[in-house]
Amino acid sequence: MSQALRVGFIGLGNIGTPMAQHLAASGVDLTIWARRPDALEPFGPEVTRAATPAELGRRSDVVGICVFDADAVTDVIFGADGLIEGLAPGSVVLLHSTVPPDAAIALGERCAEHGVMVVDAPISGGAPVAALGELTIMVGGEAAAIERARPVIDILGANVFLLGGLGAGQRTKLLNNTMLTAQLGLVESLCALAVELDVDPVVLLQTVAVSSGRSFAVEMYARAGGSAVFRAPGPASNALTKDVGILSGIAQHDYDVIRVAREFLDSVETPGAAGHDGGSTSKGSA
């Protein structure tokens, strides 16, 4: 990483915090901002605190955003004292948040009016993986913007996929999270069938987790010893509900994977979305 490249980060939740901490540990010139002062507490004095997103923008060449949804992203960039007021032409916004593809494209067009580039960079992997810099990052955008942000992407991700233009990363992330959600629903159905057939569902999942029917969802259930933890309301179910809803809205057909995912989420009580600073907690391990 060139020491001349200054990095900003907004969205210090469950995944955003270890992402930013990993950037700091990698020796980058890092500036952070959060609405909640307590979100800044895990960071040492070597990390600069900005008073506003605009100030963070003035201190940054590449800015990672990991807030909950498109409204939060728009507010951070274009709201009062927003990033766009501080970012210089040629700066890059790395959009780690999962938003509708059309929203990502619209943000890119709007930022381009100020000479600022946007790169799609939604993530998968969970907080422990983020702390190690081993996230999967789904990248979409113009080649010049990706090249400018590539040093930051390479610090954060062990699996980086270049998927096309702006919006392609978002479409891929939505497909990934919908597949995970559908698998969670199928695993829960499998456990119910196991009980009917007088098979211990906990032992079943331990068996399937090392057999041909294995999947990440099976492994999650097996580690938890059952499905109760996944049915409890929380930030992970918020994120999956949001993402499956977005994909449902842009798909032209009611595909089986969407239907199964939606049925599972309909059975899970989900509270309101997390606030901007905590938005990245909703990423869970998706």
FISEDREN-593178 format. One record per residue (C-alpha): residue in three letters; chain; x, y, z. Coordinates in Angstrom, 3 decimals. Each point is the difference from the previous one (the first is absolute). Last residue first. Layout:
REM residues N
<r zamar="Ala" drengu="A" X="X" Y="Y" Z="Z"/>
...
This chain:
REM residues 286
<r zamar="Ala" drengu="A" X="-23.457" Y="-13.727" Z="4.623"/>
<r zamar="Ser" drengu="A" X="1.907" Y="-0.453" Z="3.233"/>
<r zamar="Gly" drengu="A" X="-1.898" Y="2.702" Z="1.878"/>
<r zamar="Lys" drengu="A" X="-0.461" Y="2.957" Z="-2.317"/>
<r zamar="Ser" drengu="A" X="-2.458" Y="1.632" Z="2.333"/>
<r zamar="Thr" drengu="A" X="2.742" Y="1.285" Z="2.217"/>
<r zamar="Ser" drengu="A" X="0.936" Y="2.204" Z="-2.941"/>
<r zamar="Gly" drengu="A" X="-2.940" Y="2.229" Z="0.719"/>
<r zamar="Gly" drengu="A" X="1.148" Y="0.879" Z="3.474"/>
<r zamar="Asp" drengu="A" X="1.251" Y="3.442" Z="-0.922"/>
<r zamar="His" drengu="A" X="-3.052" Y="0.671" Z="-2.155"/>
<r zamar="Gly" drengu="A" X="-2.649" Y="-1.314" Z="2.343"/>
<r zamar="Ala" drengu="A" X="-1.178" Y="-3.591" Z="0.044"/>
<r zamar="Ala" drengu="A" X="-3.092" Y="-1.028" Z="-1.870"/>
<r zamar="Gly" drengu="A" X="-3.245" Y="-0.552" Z="1.812"/>
<r zamar="Pro" drengu="A" X="-0.822" Y="-3.361" Z="1.556"/>
<r zamar="Thr" drengu="A" X="-0.280" Y="-3.315" Z="-1.867"/>
<r zamar="Glu" drengu="A" X="-2.370" Y="-2.819" Z="0.964"/>
<r zamar="Val" drengu="A" X="1.005" Y="-3.089" Z="-1.948"/>
<r zamar="Ser" drengu="A" X="-2.662" Y="-2.038" Z="-1.799"/>
<r zamar="Asp" drengu="A" X="-0.199" Y="2.430" Z="-2.910"/>
<r zamar="Leu" drengu="A" X="3.791" Y="-0.310" Z="-0.266"/>
<r zamar="Phe" drengu="A" X="-0.243" Y="-3.712" Z="-0.720"/>
<r zamar="Glu" drengu="A" X="-2.752" Y="0.475" Z="-2.554"/>
<r zamar="Arg" drengu="A" X="1.998" Y="2.749" Z="-1.699"/>
<r zamar="Ala" drengu="A" X="3.067" Y="-2.204" Z="-0.357"/>
<r zamar="Val" drengu="A" X="-2.057" Y="-2.874" Z="-1.417"/>
<r zamar="Arg" drengu="A" X="-1.714" Y="2.323" Z="-2.504"/>
<r zamar="Ile" drengu="A" X="3.239" Y="1.693" Z="-1.022"/>
<r zamar="Val" drengu="A" X="1.794" Y="-3.301" Z="-0.636"/>
<r zamar="Asp" drengu="A" X="-3.055" Y="-1.379" Z="-1.828"/>
<r zamar="Tyr" drengu="A" X="-0.058" Y="2.911" Z="-2.437"/>
<r zamar="Asp" drengu="A" X="-2.976" Y="2.323" Z="0.013"/>
<r zamar="His" drengu="A" X="0.776" Y="1.607" Z="-3.360"/>
<r zamar="Gln" drengu="A" X="1.141" Y="3.430" Z="-1.216"/>
<r zamar="Ala" drengu="A" X="2.447" Y="0.490" Z="2.860"/>
<r zamar="Ile" drengu="A" X="0.505" Y="3.643" Z="1.063"/>
<r zamar="Gly" drengu="A" X="-2.381" Y="0.135" Z="2.977"/>
<r zamar="Ser" drengu="A" X="0.741" Y="-3.493" Z="1.244"/>
<r zamar="Leu" drengu="A" X="3.699" Y="0.871" Z="-0.028"/>
<r zamar="Ile" drengu="A" X="-0.609" Y="3.060" Z="2.170"/>
<r zamar="Gly" drengu="A" X="-2.219" Y="-1.931" Z="2.403"/>
<r zamar="Val" drengu="A" X="2.574" Y="-2.774" Z="0.307"/>
<r zamar="Asp" drengu="A" X="2.582" Y="2.647" Z="0.894"/>
<r zamar="Lys" drengu="A" X="-2.086" Y="1.823" Z="2.579"/>
<r zamar="Thr" drengu="A" X="-1.224" Y="-3.177" Z="1.700"/>
<r zamar="Leu" drengu="A" X="3.555" Y="-1.348" Z="0.036"/>
<r zamar="Ala" drengu="A" X="1.275" Y="3.195" Z="1.593"/>
<r zamar="Asn" drengu="A" X="-2.678" Y="0.126" Z="2.683"/>
<r zamar="Ser" drengu="A" X="0.447" Y="-3.724" Z="0.701"/>
<r zamar="Ala" drengu="A" X="3.670" Y="0.667" Z="0.704"/>
<r zamar="Pro" drengu="A" X="-0.821" Y="3.014" Z="2.191"/>
<r zamar="Gly" drengu="A" X="-2.212" Y="-1.958" Z="2.399"/>
<r zamar="Pro" drengu="A" X="-3.258" Y="-1.802" Z="0.529"/>
<r zamar="Ala" drengu="A" X="0.386" Y="-3.583" Z="1.246"/>
<r zamar="Arg" drengu="A" X="-0.681" Y="-2.650" Z="-2.627"/>
<r zamar="Phe" drengu="A" X="3.672" Y="-0.542" Z="-0.692"/>
<r zamar="Val" drengu="A" X="0.873" Y="-0.689" Z="3.625"/>
<r zamar="Ala" drengu="A" X="-2.878" Y="-2.477" Z="0.311"/>
<r zamar="Ser" drengu="A" X="1.150" Y="-2.146" Z="-2.920"/>
<r zamar="Gly" drengu="A" X="1.975" Y="-2.706" Z="1.734"/>
<r zamar="Gly" drengu="A" X="3.358" Y="-0.899" Z="1.538"/>
<r zamar="Ala" drengu="A" X="1.517" Y="3.350" Z="-0.927"/>
<r zamar="Arg" drengu="A" X="3.008" Y="-1.586" Z="-1.700"/>
<r zamar="Ala" drengu="A" X="-2.266" Y="-2.363" Z="-1.943"/>
<r zamar="Tyr" drengu="A" X="-2.307" Y="2.815" Z="-1.067"/>
<r zamar="Met" drengu="A" X="2.876" Y="2.060" Z="-1.370"/>
<r zamar="Glu" drengu="A" X="1.552" Y="-3.051" Z="-1.677"/>
<r zamar="Val" drengu="A" X="-3.296" Y="-0.784" Z="-1.703"/>
<r zamar="Ala" drengu="A" X="-0.250" Y="3.600" Z="-1.236"/>
<r zamar="Phe" drengu="A" X="3.558" Y="-0.131" Z="-1.343"/>
<r zamar="Ser" drengu="A" X="-0.904" Y="-3.103" Z="-1.958"/>
<r zamar="Arg" drengu="A" X="0.283" Y="-3.768" Z="0.417"/>
<r zamar="Gly" drengu="A" X="-2.222" Y="-2.485" Z="-1.805"/>
<r zamar="Ser" drengu="A" X="2.964" Y="-2.104" Z="-1.173"/>
<r zamar="Ser" drengu="A" X="1.133" Y="-0.728" Z="3.542"/>
<r zamar="Val" drengu="A" X="1.973" Y="1.787" Z="2.721"/>
<r zamar="Ala" drengu="A" X="-2.719" Y="2.496" Z="0.962"/>
<r zamar="Val" drengu="A" X="-2.620" Y="-2.660" Z="-0.758"/>
<r zamar="Thr" drengu="A" X="1.145" Y="-2.041" Z="2.993"/>
<r zamar="Gln" drengu="A" X="0.101" Y="2.879" Z="2.478"/>
<r zamar="Leu" drengu="A" X="-3.357" Y="1.081" Z="-1.385"/>
<r zamar="Leu" drengu="A" X="-1.488" Y="-3.436" Z="0.594"/>
<r zamar="Val" drengu="A" X="1.456" Y="-0.169" Z="3.504"/>
<r zamar="Val" drengu="A" X="-1.807" Y="3.207" Z="0.889"/>
<r zamar="Pro" drengu="A" X="-3.162" Y="-1.078" Z="-1.834"/>
<r zamar="Asp" drengu="A" X="-0.273" Y="-3.289" Z="1.976"/>
<r zamar="Val" drengu="A" X="-1.751" Y="-2.312" Z="-2.454"/>
<r zamar="Asp" drengu="A" X="-3.486" Y="-1.274" Z="0.853"/>
<r zamar="Leu" drengu="A" X="-1.294" Y="0.364" Z="-3.568"/>
<r zamar="Glu" drengu="A" X="-2.304" Y="2.876" Z="0.971"/>
<r zamar="Val" drengu="A" X="2.889" Y="1.586" Z="1.908"/>
<r zamar="Ala" drengu="A" X="2.173" Y="-0.248" Z="-3.112"/>
<r zamar="Leu" drengu="A" X="-2.717" Y="1.642" Z="-2.110"/>
<r zamar="Ala" drengu="A" X="-0.020" Y="2.994" Z="2.347"/>
<r zamar="Cys" drengu="A" X="3.797" Y="0.180" Z="-0.215"/>
<r zamar="Leu" drengu="A" X="-0.131" Y="-0.082" Z="-3.805"/>
<r zamar="Ser" drengu="A" X="-2.501" Y="2.869" Z="-0.018"/>
<r zamar="Glu" drengu="A" X="2.385" Y="2.060" Z="2.138"/>
<r zamar="Val" drengu="A" X="2.847" Y="-0.872" Z="-2.347"/>
<r zamar="Leu" drengu="A" X="-2.112" Y="1.033" Z="-2.989"/>
<r zamar="Gly" drengu="A" X="-0.804" Y="3.372" Z="1.542"/>
<r zamar="Leu" drengu="A" X="3.647" Y="0.664" Z="0.808"/>
<r zamar="Gln" drengu="A" X="0.862" Y="-1.027" Z="-3.555"/>
<r zamar="Ala" drengu="A" X="-2.484" Y="2.515" Z="-1.375"/>
<r zamar="Thr" drengu="A" X="1.615" Y="2.723" Z="2.112"/>
<r zamar="Leu" drengu="A" X="3.490" Y="-0.922" Z="-1.188"/>
<r zamar="Met" drengu="A" X="-1.130" Y="-0.005" Z="-3.640"/>
<r zamar="Thr" drengu="A" X="-1.669" Y="3.379" Z="0.482"/>
<r zamar="Asn" drengu="A" X="3.177" Y="1.353" Z="1.553"/>
<r zamar="Asn" drengu="A" X="2.121" Y="-1.140" Z="-2.942"/>
<r zamar="Leu" drengu="A" X="-2.430" Y="1.278" Z="-2.637"/>
<r zamar="Leu" drengu="A" X="-0.140" Y="3.391" Z="1.701"/>
<r zamar="Lys" drengu="A" X="3.807" Y="0.097" Z="0.178"/>
<r zamar="Thr" drengu="A" X="0.286" Y="-0.760" Z="-3.720"/>
<r zamar="Arg" drengu="A" X="-2.471" Y="2.723" Z="-0.951"/>
<r zamar="Gln" drengu="A" X="1.868" Y="2.492" Z="2.195"/>
<r zamar="Gly" drengu="A" X="3.341" Y="-0.845" Z="-1.577"/>
<r zamar="Ala" drengu="A" X="-1.464" Y="0.445" Z="-3.461"/>
<r zamar="Gly" drengu="A" X="-1.447" Y="3.405" Z="0.889"/>
<r zamar="Leu" drengu="A" X="2.908" Y="2.014" Z="-1.414"/>
<r zamar="Gly" drengu="A" X="1.466" Y="-1.880" Z="-2.929"/>
<r zamar="Gly" drengu="A" X="1.307" Y="-3.534" Z="-0.124"/>
<r zamar="Leu" drengu="A" X="0.613" Y="-2.789" Z="2.500"/>
<r zamar="Leu" drengu="A" X="3.577" Y="0.388" Z="1.192"/>
<r zamar="Phe" drengu="A" X="0.238" Y="-2.536" Z="2.829"/>
<r zamar="Val" drengu="A" X="2.266" Y="0.497" Z="3.009"/>
<r zamar="Asn" drengu="A" X="0.560" Y="-2.894" Z="2.392"/>
<r zamar="Ala" drengu="A" X="2.565" Y="0.850" Z="2.686"/>
<r zamar="Gly" drengu="A" X="-1.569" Y="3.392" Z="0.658"/>
<r zamar="Leu" drengu="A" X="0.644" Y="3.000" Z="2.224"/>
<r zamar="Ile" drengu="A" X="3.609" Y="0.820" Z="-0.875"/>
<r zamar="Asp" drengu="A" X="-0.558" Y="-0.762" Z="-3.690"/>
<r zamar="Ile" drengu="A" X="-3.024" Y="2.283" Z="-0.176"/>
<r zamar="Val" drengu="A" X="2.019" Y="2.864" Z="1.505"/>
<r zamar="Pro" drengu="A" X="2.834" Y="-0.368" Z="-2.529"/>
<r zamar="Arg" drengu="A" X="-2.596" Y="-0.418" Z="-2.793"/>
<r zamar="Ala" drengu="A" X="-1.741" Y="3.341" Z="0.550"/>
<r zamar="Arg" drengu="A" X="1.698" Y="1.863" Z="-2.865"/>
<r zamar="Glu" drengu="A" X="-0.026" Y="-3.090" Z="-2.225"/>
<r zamar="Ile" drengu="A" X="-3.703" Y="-0.517" Z="0.679"/>
<r zamar="Ala" drengu="A" X="-0.752" Y="3.613" Z="-0.922"/>
<r zamar="Ala" drengu="A" X="1.997" Y="-0.233" Z="-3.232"/>
<r zamar="Ala" drengu="A" X="-1.634" Y="-3.300" Z="-0.965"/>
<r zamar="Glu" drengu="A" X="-3.529" Y="1.323" Z="0.413"/>
<r zamar="Gly" drengu="A" X="-2.205" Y="-1.755" Z="2.522"/>
<r zamar="Gly" drengu="A" X="-0.989" Y="-3.279" Z="1.573"/>
<r zamar="Val" drengu="A" X="1.762" Y="-1.966" Z="2.706"/>
<r zamar="Met" drengu="A" X="-1.280" Y="-2.824" Z="2.163"/>
<r zamar="Ile" drengu="A" X="2.315" Y="-0.181" Z="3.013"/>
<r zamar="Thr" drengu="A" X="0.493" Y="-3.265" Z="1.906"/>
<r zamar="Leu" drengu="A" X="1.561" Y="0.862" Z="3.321"/>
<r zamar="Glu" drengu="A" X="3.411" Y="-1.218" Z="1.143"/>
<r zamar="Gly" drengu="A" X="1.412" Y="3.124" Z="1.629"/>
<r zamar="Leu" drengu="A" X="0.467" Y="-1.852" Z="3.271"/>
<r zamar="Ala" drengu="A" X="-2.412" Y="2.187" Z="1.956"/>
<r zamar="Ala" drengu="A" X="-2.524" Y="-0.284" Z="-2.841"/>
<r zamar="Val" drengu="A" X="0.105" Y="-3.798" Z="0.287"/>
<r zamar="Pro" drengu="A" X="-0.816" Y="0.212" Z="3.707"/>
<r zamar="Ala" drengu="A" X="-2.820" Y="2.502" Z="-0.758"/>
<r zamar="Gly" drengu="A" X="-1.814" Y="-1.931" Z="-2.711"/>
<r zamar="Gly" drengu="A" X="0.911" Y="-1.201" Z="-3.501"/>
<r zamar="Ser" drengu="A" X="-1.769" Y="1.812" Z="-2.795"/>
<r zamar="Ile" drengu="A" X="0.516" Y="3.489" Z="-1.375"/>
<r zamar="Pro" drengu="A" X="-1.576" Y="2.528" Z="-2.317"/>
<r zamar="Ala" drengu="A" X="2.565" Y="1.946" Z="-2.073"/>
<r zamar="Asp" drengu="A" X="-1.674" Y="2.033" Z="-2.761"/>
<r zamar="Val" drengu="A" X="2.442" Y="2.734" Z="-0.925"/>
<r zamar="Val" drengu="A" X="-0.975" Y="3.672" Z="-0.125"/>
<r zamar="Met" drengu="A" X="2.023" Y="2.796" Z="-1.609"/>
<r zamar="Val" drengu="A" X="0.034" Y="3.684" Z="1.003"/>
<r zamar="Gly" drengu="A" X="0.303" Y="2.742" Z="-2.644"/>
<r zamar="His" drengu="A" X="-2.859" Y="1.972" Z="1.555"/>
<r zamar="Glu" drengu="A" X="-2.557" Y="-0.945" Z="-2.673"/>
<r zamar="Ala" drengu="A" X="1.465" Y="-3.504" Z="0.278"/>
<r zamar="Cys" drengu="A" X="-1.445" Y="-0.218" Z="3.510"/>
<r zamar="Arg" drengu="A" X="-3.534" Y="0.224" Z="-1.401"/>
<r zamar="Glu" drengu="A" X="0.663" Y="-2.594" Z="-2.660"/>
<r zamar="Gly" drengu="A" X="1.579" Y="-2.389" Z="2.478"/>
<r zamar="Leu" drengu="A" X="-2.824" Y="0.484" Z="2.471"/>
<r zamar="Ala" drengu="A" X="-2.490" Y="-0.767" Z="-2.782"/>
<r zamar="Ile" drengu="A" X="1.904" Y="-3.176" Z="-0.910"/>
<r zamar="Ala" drengu="A" X="0.068" Y="-1.144" Z="3.621"/>
<r zamar="Ala" drengu="A" X="-3.714" Y="0.751" Z="0.336"/>
<r zamar="Asp" drengu="A" X="-0.737" Y="-1.974" Z="-3.161"/>
<r zamar="Pro" drengu="A" X="1.867" Y="-2.958" Z="1.485"/>
<r zamar="Pro" drengu="A" X="-2.169" Y="0.103" Z="3.133"/>
<r zamar="Val" drengu="A" X="2.206" Y="0.368" Z="3.091"/>
<r zamar="Thr" drengu="A" X="2.467" Y="-2.173" Z="1.929"/>
<r zamar="Ser" drengu="A" X="2.517" Y="2.217" Z="1.794"/>
<r zamar="His" drengu="A" X="3.689" Y="-0.381" Z="-0.900"/>
<r zamar="Leu" drengu="A" X="-0.142" Y="2.942" Z="-2.422"/>
<r zamar="Leu" drengu="A" X="3.617" Y="1.014" Z="-0.495"/>
<r zamar="Val" drengu="A" X="-0.106" Y="3.735" Z="-0.746"/>
<r zamar="Val" drengu="A" X="2.907" Y="1.193" Z="-2.139"/>
<r zamar="Ser" drengu="A" X="1.697" Y="3.393" Z="-0.230"/>
<r zamar="Gly" drengu="A" X="0.999" Y="1.359" Z="-3.416"/>
<r zamar="Pro" drengu="A" X="-1.608" Y="3.380" Z="0.624"/>
<r zamar="Ala" drengu="A" X="0.412" Y="0.918" Z="3.679"/>
<r zamar="Leu" drengu="A" X="-2.336" Y="-1.286" Z="2.693"/>
<r zamar="Gly" drengu="A" X="-0.993" Y="2.552" Z="2.631"/>
<r zamar="Glu" drengu="A" X="-3.507" Y="1.151" Z="-0.884"/>
<r zamar="Ile" drengu="A" X="-0.768" Y="-3.383" Z="-1.525"/>
<r zamar="Leu" drengu="A" X="0.521" Y="-1.641" Z="3.367"/>
<r zamar="Gly" drengu="A" X="-2.999" Y="1.700" Z="1.535"/>
<r zamar="Asp" drengu="A" X="-0.037" Y="3.055" Z="2.257"/>
<r zamar="Ala" drengu="A" X="-3.810" Y="-0.167" Z="-0.257"/>
<r zamar="Gly" drengu="A" X="-0.987" Y="-2.987" Z="-2.109"/>
<r zamar="Phe" drengu="A" X="1.511" Y="-0.989" Z="-3.343"/>
<r zamar="Ile" drengu="A" X="2.508" Y="-2.752" Z="0.803"/>
<r zamar="Val" drengu="A" X="-1.047" Y="-1.163" Z="3.456"/>
<r zamar="Asp" drengu="A" X="-3.692" Y="0.551" Z="-0.723"/>
<r zamar="Thr" drengu="A" X="0.170" Y="-1.875" Z="-3.292"/>
<r zamar="Val" drengu="A" X="1.688" Y="-2.962" Z="1.682"/>
<r zamar="Ala" drengu="A" X="-2.588" Y="-0.042" Z="2.787"/>
<r zamar="Asp" drengu="A" X="-2.847" Y="0.058" Z="-2.507"/>
<r zamar="Ala" drengu="A" X="1.665" Y="-2.765" Z="-2.033"/>
<r zamar="Asp" drengu="A" X="0.230" Y="-2.362" Z="2.964"/>
<r zamar="Phe" drengu="A" X="1.827" Y="-1.046" Z="3.141"/>
<r zamar="Val" drengu="A" X="3.333" Y="1.833" Z="0.094"/>
<r zamar="Cys" drengu="A" X="3.367" Y="-1.313" Z="-1.226"/>
<r zamar="Ile" drengu="A" X="1.590" Y="2.879" Z="-1.915"/>
<r zamar="Gly" drengu="A" X="3.687" Y="-0.194" Z="-0.929"/>
<r zamar="Val" drengu="A" X="1.647" Y="3.275" Z="-1.023"/>
<r zamar="Val" drengu="A" X="2.979" Y="0.310" Z="-2.359"/>
<r zamar="Asp" drengu="A" X="2.021" Y="3.216" Z="-0.382"/>
<r zamar="Ser" drengu="A" X="-0.768" Y="1.221" Z="3.504"/>
<r zamar="Arg" drengu="A" X="0.591" Y="2.972" Z="2.332"/>
<r zamar="Arg" drengu="A" X="-2.423" Y="2.366" Z="-1.725"/>
<r zamar="Gly" drengu="A" X="-2.584" Y="-2.790" Z="-0.058"/>
<r zamar="Leu" drengu="A" X="0.345" Y="-0.548" Z="3.744"/>
<r zamar="Glu" drengu="A" X="-0.655" Y="3.707" Z="0.503"/>
<r zamar="Ala" drengu="A" X="-3.132" Y="-0.280" Z="-2.146"/>
<r zamar="Pro" drengu="A" X="-1.097" Y="-3.098" Z="1.925"/>
<r zamar="Thr" drengu="A" X="0.072" Y="2.140" Z="3.153"/>
<r zamar="Ala" drengu="A" X="2.163" Y="0.412" Z="3.128"/>
<r zamar="Ala" drengu="A" X="2.701" Y="-2.318" Z="-1.330"/>
<r zamar="Arg" drengu="A" X="1.910" Y="-2.319" Z="2.318"/>
<r zamar="Thr" drengu="A" X="3.563" Y="-0.844" Z="-1.095"/>
<r zamar="Val" drengu="A" X="1.363" Y="-3.468" Z="0.792"/>
<r zamar="Glu" drengu="A" X="3.436" Y="-0.077" Z="1.644"/>
<r zamar="Pro" drengu="A" X="-1.679" Y="0.759" Z="3.319"/>
<r zamar="Gly" drengu="A" X="-1.443" Y="-3.506" Z="0.213"/>
<r zamar="Phe" drengu="A" X="-3.372" Y="-1.241" Z="-1.149"/>
<r zamar="Pro" drengu="A" X="-2.487" Y="-2.084" Z="2.007"/>
<r zamar="Glu" drengu="A" X="-1.650" Y="3.170" Z="1.413"/>
<r zamar="Leu" drengu="A" X="-1.226" Y="1.466" Z="-3.280"/>
<r zamar="Ala" drengu="A" X="-3.378" Y="-1.768" Z="0.034"/>
<r zamar="Asp" drengu="A" X="-0.537" Y="1.415" Z="3.501"/>
<r zamar="Pro" drengu="A" X="-0.181" Y="3.511" Z="-1.475"/>
<r zamar="Arg" drengu="A" X="-3.147" Y="-0.900" Z="-1.983"/>
<r zamar="Arg" drengu="A" X="-0.434" Y="1.907" Z="-3.254"/>
<r zamar="Ala" drengu="A" X="3.155" Y="-1.543" Z="-1.386"/>
<r zamar="Trp" drengu="A" X="3.055" Y="1.198" Z="-1.927"/>
<r zamar="Ile" drengu="A" X="3.344" Y="-1.616" Z="-0.768"/>
<r zamar="Thr" drengu="A" X="3.323" Y="1.142" Z="-1.482"/>
<r zamar="Leu" drengu="A" X="2.760" Y="-2.450" Z="-0.910"/>
<r zamar="Asp" drengu="A" X="3.537" Y="0.598" Z="-1.308"/>
<r zamar="Val" drengu="A" X="0.654" Y="-3.646" Z="-0.745"/>
<r zamar="Gly" drengu="A" X="2.332" Y="-2.100" Z="2.132"/>
<r zamar="Ser" drengu="A" X="-1.550" Y="-3.426" Z="-0.404"/>
<r zamar="Ala" drengu="A" X="-1.185" Y="0.137" Z="3.610"/>
<r zamar="Ala" drengu="A" X="-2.155" Y="3.007" Z="-0.907"/>
<r zamar="Leu" drengu="A" X="-1.563" Y="-1.832" Z="-2.944"/>
<r zamar="His" drengu="A" X="-0.631" Y="-3.005" Z="2.223"/>
<r zamar="Gln" drengu="A" X="-1.675" Y="2.232" Z="2.554"/>
<r zamar="Ala" drengu="A" X="-2.214" Y="1.479" Z="-2.723"/>
<r zamar="Met" drengu="A" X="-1.130" Y="-3.447" Z="-1.122"/>
<r zamar="Pro" drengu="A" X="-0.345" Y="-1.114" Z="3.613"/>
<r zamar="Thr" drengu="A" X="-2.340" Y="2.957" Z="0.652"/>
<r zamar="Gly" drengu="A" X="-1.982" Y="-0.299" Z="-3.228"/>
<r zamar="Ile" drengu="A" X="-0.928" Y="-3.611" Z="0.721"/>
<r zamar="Asn" drengu="A" X="-1.868" Y="0.419" Z="3.289"/>
<r zamar="Gly" drengu="A" X="-0.678" Y="3.681" Z="-0.532"/>
<r zamar="Leu" drengu="A" X="2.249" Y="2.929" Z="-0.794"/>
<r zamar="Gly" drengu="A" X="-1.581" Y="1.366" Z="-3.173"/>
<r zamar="Ile" drengu="A" X="2.246" Y="2.695" Z="-1.477"/>
<r zamar="Phe" drengu="A" X="3.628" Y="-0.514" Z="-1.034"/>
<r zamar="Gly" drengu="A" X="2.586" Y="2.365" Z="-1.453"/>
<r zamar="Val" drengu="A" X="3.274" Y="-0.869" Z="-1.717"/>
<r zamar="Arg" drengu="A" X="2.944" Y="2.184" Z="-0.998"/>
<r zamar="Leu" drengu="A" X="2.262" Y="-1.251" Z="-2.773"/>
<r zamar="Ala" drengu="A" X="3.408" Y="1.659" Z="0.367"/>
<r zamar="Gln" drengu="A" X="1.306" Y="-2.848" Z="2.158"/>
<r zamar="Ser" drengu="A" X="-0.319" Y="-2.229" Z="-3.043"/>
<r zamar="Met" drengu="A" X="-1.394" Y="-3.332" Z="0.985"/>
